[in-house]
């Protein structure tokens, strides 16, 4: 969990920050895409939240859930799975997307 005040990324910082964000989701994707147009940038809102000491909290369960005296207690695992790409272009699937859909996602903690 993070807490703080988000600020909007603007001006000359928007395009490179958007590329960093994109490459965080799909590694190498920004290099395969055409440059951002002025219209695209004007229609995009990207927020940043500085992560500073005291503004975050991380918890991870170890072992089975406890309790259950008052009802059901359990864990619902979450798995990330990518499906086949859906696209409108006649081109081939870019290498970054191909890597993403064929590389197994490591299991969670």
Secondary structure as UniProt FT lines:
FT   STRAND          7..8
FT   HELIX           12..25
FT   TURN            27..28
FT   HELIX           29..32
FT   HELIX           38..42
FT   STRAND          47..48
FT   TURN            53..54
FT   TURN            69..70
FT   HELIX           95..102
//
